[in-house]
Amino acid sequence: MKNWALKKENLMALAQYHVNENSNKTKITRKILEEFAEITEPAESHKKKGKLLQVV
């Protein structure tokens, strides 16, 4: 968990640097969303909430 926290901090610092240098959040936001969308799956709690919303 500690390694992930360090990586997360580094990614956040890199993203902030990019935004500061380019003054444009759109491109970096899109890239971050694309990258994380490929490697993640919804958490179990999100799946359960989704099922509940379908019932309502």
CYANA upper distance limits for C-alpha pairs under 8 A (distance plus 0.5 A):
  1 MET  CA      5 ALA  CA      6.82
  2 LYS  CA      6 LEU  CA      6.87
  3 ASN  CA      7 LYS  CA      6.68
  4 TRP  CA      8 LYS  CA      6.43
  5 ALA  CA      9 GLU  CA      6.67
  6 LEU  CA     10 ASN  CA      6.70
  7 LYS  CA     11 LEU  CA      6.61
  8 LYS  CA     12 MET  CA      6.62
  9 GLU  CA     13 ALA  CA      6.63
 10 ASN  CA     14 LEU  CA      6.59
 11 LEU  CA     15 ALA  CA      6.55
 12 MET  CA     16 GLN  CA      6.61
 13 ALA  CA     17 TYR  CA      6.64
 14 LEU  CA     18 HIS  CA      6.70
 15 ALA  CA     19 VAL  CA      6.73
 15 ALA  CA     28 ILE  CA      7.45
 16 GLN  CA     20 ASN  CA      6.56
 17 TYR  CA     21 GLU  CA      6.60
 18 HIS  CA     22 ASN  CA      6.51
 18 HIS  CA     23 SER  CA      8.44
 18 HIS  CA     28 ILE  CA      8.04
 19 VAL  CA     23 SER  CA      5.63
 19 VAL  CA     24 ASN  CA      6.17
 19 VAL  CA     25 LYS  CA      6.19
 19 VAL  CA     28 ILE  CA      7.75
 20 ASN  CA     24 ASN  CA      8.41
 24 ASN  CA     28 ILE  CA      8.14
 25 LYS  CA     29 THR  CA      6.37
 26 THR  CA     30 ARG  CA      6.62
 27 LYS  CA     31 LYS  CA      6.68
 28 ILE  CA     32 ILE  CA      6.58
 29 THR  CA     33 LEU  CA      6.68
 30 ARG  CA     34 GLU  CA      6.62
 31 LYS  CA     35 GLU  CA      6.63
 32 ILE  CA     36 PHE  CA      6.63
 33 LEU  CA     37 ALA  CA      6.31
 34 GLU  CA     38 GLU  CA      7.00
 35 GLU  CA     39 ILE  CA      7.41
 36 PHE  CA     40 THR  CA      6.49
 37 ALA  CA     41 GLU  CA      8.19
 42 PRO  CA     46 HIS  CA      6.48
 42 PRO  CA     47 LYS  CA      7.00
 43 ALA  CA     47 LYS  CA      6.96
 44 GLU  CA     48 LYS  CA      6.81
 45 SER  CA     49 LYS  CA      6.70
 46 HIS  CA     50 GLY  CA      6.56
 47 LYS  CA     51 LYS  CA      6.82
 48 LYS  CA     52 LEU  CA      6.78
 49 LYS  CA     53 LEU  CA      6.68
 50 GLY  CA     54 GLN  CA      6.84
 51 LYS  CA     55 VAL  CA      7.08
 52 LEU  CA     56 VAL  CA      7.11
